[in-house]
Amino acid sequence: MNLAFVDKLSVLVPTIKGPSAPLSLREKMLWTAGILVVYFTLYNTTAIGVSAQALSQPYIQLISIVFAAKVGSLITVGISPIVLSSIILQLLTGSGVLKIDPNDPVQKSRQQVIQKIAAIGIAIVESVIYVSTGFVPISSASLFPFVVLQLAIGAITIIFLDEIMTKYGIMSGINIFIASGVSYSIVASTFKILVPGAIAAVQAGGAAALSNALLVFGPLFFAIIIFLVSIYAYEMKVELPLAFEQLRGIGGRLPIPLLYVSVLPVILASSLELSFTVWFRFLAGVGGQFANIAKFIALYQNTGAGNTPALTGGLIYLISPQFPSPYPAPYGIGGYGAYFNYLLTGTSQLYLPTGGIVLIPEWIHVIIYAAVLIILCIIFGKFWIEMTGQSPKNMAEQIGDMGWQIPGFRRDPRIIENVLNKYIPTITVMGSAFVGLLAAVATLTGAIGSGMGILLTVGIIYMLYQQLQNERLFETYPILEKIVK
């Protein structure tokens, strides 16, 4: 498809101009701090006309963490439009509908315009869906357009804050917003839920008072375990020896980490899964001849939690990490016993268009959710290395252009590509599957901040540490930047 028409559209799309000169680390930190102030101001500002009911359900909290949002606030939609527009663009590029060379500045600019237009469109559509389906309850039906307008403006603001952060901050806005939101959630949940629960356990007295108080901190304990496992995984890598052809005796190593594509696959996969639970809420009111098909896709029932029907079964339910509300959440005194018993003995509902409701063991729901998440992570991981120039072919070209070669092999990009093909595709699949599995396990064990949230935050902090370390090194030794580039 010829994308020349995008050049005309780019005039109509607002663009944040980049800095005229490279920013120092101090300037980037100041820009980042300022953007975070704006982000948390929007985060803690409730949209006018939004009702407070039904905003504390577990799946809503999970969606808020993954999307770096707060349901009911001005940024209810969060980073979802940015992530979903990226997914759509990947699918179109991967299928050959769009042919974009990320190394061509013109085509890369067109790609950014297309993604921004798509993100703005998704922001508006999702704002309508959130309010019209009751996901964001409103106090009066007459306020519907006003609430939608507020959510849309908030979502579009996040899109441009992300662009500002990318150009002026220390890293992309998506990463910073997720890490900040998860960190805020962990601290807030610890002091609002866990600490009061532990105090209540001690005040209840009895021989098991101390053990019950410690059990309350189970979600925090699981969060720490996931945090440590994630850090260990980031240190696992395969290192290929490199030699500099023009200067004998100078060599180095090319690290190919287990998490080669970092946590991006789980961001895309989890965002897509959770988006389905929002998008298909309109099926709750479908009747007539399509009622059976609607129930097969997503079964909504009134569980007594607020006036809005909750997702209790169907295909969308089976691939989501949520459970019917109220269910034994792994929080509070003795919560884990009831919670794991529910996972082993409870049932999920699948409505068959021709056979009615079929009960499926809840442990099968758990397996399906984890399997789908892992498969999506692998798919997005493979897409991502192609989109971002991290494929064996692109890496071989970069190594050759820098004057490096693998000892024992000729300095030929095709030879280097063959060597990298033995490692990068396999490690991409293994790493993507690992982050998917780890996120699923952490989420299902009730780790505070959610499994995906913790995993994303660790990855983001690790990338931030590496970036800050490199930038400080480049400021101290400018000649290194010239060599690397």
FENCORVEN-V887924 format. One record per residue. N is the residue number from 1. BURIAL is I if it has 24 or more other C-alpha atoms within 12 Angstrom, else O. Layout:
N,BURIAL  N,BURIAL
This chain:
1,O  2,O  3,O  4,O  5,O  6,I  7,O  8,O  9,O  10,O  11,O  12,O  13,O  14,O  15,O  16,O  17,O  18,O  19,O  20,O  21,O  22,O  23,O  24,O  25,I  26,O  27,O  28,I  29,O  30,O  31,I  32,I  33,O  34,O  35,I  36,I  37,O  38,I  39,I  40,I  41,O  42,I  43,I  44,O  45,O  46,I  47,I  48,I  49,I  50,I  51,I  52,O  53,O  54,I  55,I  56,O  57,I  58,I  59,I  60,I  61,I  62,I  63,I  64,I  65,I  66,I  67,I  68,I  69,I  70,I  71,I  72,I  73,I  74,I  75,I  76,I  77,I  78,I  79,I  80,I  81,I  82,I  83,I  84,I  85,I  86,I  87,I  88,I  89,I  90,I  91,O  92,O  93,I  94,O  95,O  96,O  97,O  98,O  99,O  100,I  101,O  102,I  103,O  104,O  105,O  106,O  107,O  108,O  109,O  110,I  111,I  112,I  113,I  114,I  115,I  116,I  117,I  118,I  119,I  120,I  121,I  122,I  123,I  124,I  125,I  126,I  127,I  128,I  129,I  130,I  131,I  132,I  133,I  134,I  135,I  136,I  137,I  138,I  139,O  140,O  141,O  142,O  143,O  144,I  145,O  146,O  147,I  148,I  149,I  150,I  151,I  152,I  153,I  154,I  155,I  156,I  157,I  158,I  159,I  160,I  161,I  162,I  163,I  164,I  165,I  166,I  167,I  168,I  169,I  170,I  171,I  172,I  173,I  174,I  175,I  176,I  177,I  178,I  179,I  180,I  181,I  182,I  183,I  184,I  185,I  186,I  187,O  188,O  189,I  190,I  191,O  192,O  193,I  194,I  195,I  196,O  197,I  198,I  199,I  200,O  201,I  202,O  203,O  204,O  205,O  206,O  207,O  208,O  209,O  210,O  211,O  212,I  213,I  214,I  215,I  216,I  217,I  218,I  219,I  220,I  221,I  222,I  223,I  224,I  225,I  226,I  227,I  228,O  229,I  230,I  231,I  232,O  233,I  234,I  235,O  236,O  237,O  238,O  239,O  240,I  241,O  242,I  243,I  244,O  245,I  246,O  247,O  248,O  249,O  250,O  251,O  252,O  253,O  254,I  255,O  256,I  257,I  258,I  259,I  260,I  261,I  262,I  263,I  264,I  265,I  266,I  267,I  268,I  269,I  270,I  271,I  272,I  273,I  274,I  275,I  276,I  277,I  278,I  279,I  280,I  281,I  282,I  283,I  284,I  285,I  286,O  287,O  288,O  289,O  290,O  291,O  292,I  293,I  294,I  295,I  296,I  297,I  298,I  299,I  300,I  301,I  302,O  303,O  304,O  305,O  306,O  307,O  308,I  309,I  310,I  311,I  312,I  313,I  314,I  315,I  316,I  317,I  318,I  319,I  320,I  321,I  322,I  323,I  324,I  325,I  326,O  327,I  328,I  329,I  330,I  331,I  332,I  333,I  334,I  335,I  336,I  337,O  338,O  339,I  340,O  341,O  342,I  343,I  344,O  345,O  346,O  347,I  348,I  349,I  350,I  351,I  352,O  353,O  354,O  355,O  356,O  357,O  358,O  359,O  360,I  361,O  362,I  363,I  364,O  365,I  366,I  367,I  368,I  369,I  370,I  371,I  372,I  373,I  374,I  375,I  376,I  377,I  378,I  379,I  380,I  381,I  382,I  383,I  384,I  385,I  386,I  387,I  388,I  389,O  390,I  391,I  392,I  393,I  394,I  395,I  396,I  397,I  398,I  399,I  400,I  401,O  402,O  403,I  404,I  405,I  406,I  407,O  408,O  409,O  410,O  411,I  412,I  413,I  414,O  415,I  416,I  417,I  418,O  419,I  420,I  421,O  422,O  423,I  424,I  425,I  426,I  427,I  428,I  429,I  430,I  431,I  432,I  433,I  434,I  435,I  436,I  437,I  438,I  439,I  440,I  441,I  442,I  443,I  444,I  445,I  446,I  447,I  448,I  449,I  450,I  451,I  452,I  453,I  454,I  455,I  456,I  457,I  458,I  459,I  460,I  461,I  462,I  463,I  464,O  465,O  466,O  467,O  468,O  469,O  470,O  471,I  472,O  473,O  474,O  475,O  476,O  477,O  478,O  479,O  480,O  481,O  482,O  483,O  484,O  485,O
